[in-house]
Structure formats: structure tokens, C-alpha cells
Amino acid sequence: MFIWNGYAWVPKSYMPETTVNYKQVSLHHTDPAGDKTVDVMTATAQDLFIDAVIIHVPDDLSEVATFTGLSVQTDDDTPLVIMSTTDGAKAKLTGDFYHVYRGPVVTAATKKIQLTIKAATAGSGKVADVTVLWRPVVAGGYYLNA
């Protein structure tokens, strides 16, 4: 089941103790010579369970010559790769692309979920919607949107 949050359809929490964070990330950057990594959310205070991550790319990026791919990952000591469309896999980004990662996995306190735009820009107005369903391992942990 999905609910409208005023910007996009996001999944309704499927567990009473699960919290949903949503962030829209621009896939445009002004230095297409290298990768651009954007902080999406930061775990604060305590470790968190990531129950699911949903990445939605509404636009067709498969034919955008200046775009080579994107990835979503944590910056834990051993990063959790949630999604990667690198190595020529951008052909999958044909519009209304959804990727669902299912946990639970644990990310450490103060660690981030990040989106990396690979090597070039997707162009002005292109976005990725990142939705994270999570819960604290112990009381006091939460995600703060970047």
C-alpha cells in the first residue's frame, strides 16, 4: 500500500514500529568530469535496522548521453550496496524505474545512506526518490534527512 506524501507515492509502513523517511535527490550536477556523492540520510545516536529501501527514478535515463549510472549505498566501514546501475546497466533506467532492497540489515550510528551519480549528469530536473523503512536497534536512534 502506498500513500501520497505531497511529492511522491511512498510505501505505507508495513510494521507498526517501522518509520518511513523520504528524500528526493537531484541527479544533476555541474561538474560532470567525476562522480558526485550526495548524502541522503544520516543515522544518529544509535544503530538502525534498515528494513527496506525503495529507489524510484521517474524519468527515462537510458538514452541520456551524459549519464552513466547511479548507486545507493551506506558509508559503513563495510558499505552496504543497496543498488548500483553502473557498468552499462543504465539501460534499465527506462522511466518509472523502481528498485526495492529488503533487509533487515544494520547500519551503524552516525553512518549515512548516500546516492552516487556516476561520472556524469542526468540533466536538470532529473531526480531519484529514495524511501527508507527503518527502526532503531535500541531506543534513541533515528534517521535525519540530509
Buried (B, 14 or more C-beta within 10 A) or exposed (E): EEEEEEEBBBBEBEEEEBBBBBBBBBBBBEEBEEBBBBBBBBBBBBBBBBBBBBBBBBBEBBEBEEBBBBBBBBBBEEEBEBBBBBEEEBEEBEEEBEBEBEBBBBBBBEBBBBBBBBBBBBBEEBBBBBBBBBBBBEEEBBBEEB
